[in-house]
């Protein structure tokens, strides 16, 4: 089974509320936004860390933000990106739109672009834990030790942040440090117990450690939570793995 790695894999957005109705019209389409971030598709990063939720705002900005969230949830990443860009054009300093753009970039494996959006967040909010965790996980030059140090420092300041623990688990998993990864994923899930991707990565780590009964439990939990919240893993792959585990270790 493949982990959901990376940043959100760490990219993500913590917005609030219930959102506009799907049929509600936003303002007229905005002119294209000129971007200065670079795009590099060579480094492949799988998505997974911070949850993306809708935002409720009565203006056209909120409308674009909600439509972006809906598209992201449906896996329509190009549409999500366009809508987040429209929201960003209306409110260039809004962190929800910036983090949403980073989330989409990670899902589309645009590593340098995601890093660019995270850096824009840090210009506005130098201690933003989501952006710091995203950059730490995407960093391929500073090394694992530097990334882990940064994440642990952020956890000292934000010990209830599930996304930071998930990022730490992904970092350990990339080094095949499965006991440490399992512990971090468990901490993430304990702080966000209905997150299907957290349950899935916890199951994979247990699977890799040979703890098959526990792995089955969390694969099943991942499928259960996936009925209510967005997820990234392959439902068919999880079901196939559950069948195999049931046949071998039932």
C-alpha angles and dihedrals in degrees: 000000000000121000123233096242140170127053121323049004038011112317123104155132134227105206127153144232143023104295137219125301114275092242096051112116121233124210120288116296111281124230115266115279115237108231130205099188119109123236124219119174096179096087109069116210123177118219128241128112127086120040120241117219136178124266124217114217126147097221133078090264090061090046093055091044092053093046089051090052092049091050092047091051090051092050093247093137099168090053091045090053093050092050093047089050090053090051090046091052090056094045110020093179098049111120095205092061093044093049090045090055089050090050092053092046091054092049089050091048093241094145101173091045091052090050089052093054092047090052090052088054091052092052087061098034111019093188098045103143095206094054093043092050091046093053092044092055095043093047110111098170106051093058134232095286093057093046092049091048091052093048093048091050090052090049090056088057096038107027093163095056107115093189092061091054090048090052090050090051091052090050092053091045091055086059093045090245092145101169090053091044091050091052093050093047090050090052090050093050093046088058094044105024098176097053107118095199092053090051090047096052090046088054092050092051091050089047091054090051093053094249092133101164092053090043090056090051093055095040086056091047090051090055091046095051091044088070090069107027137043116269139181106206125094110264091200092053091051092049091049092050091049090053091051093048090048092053094047103033105017 
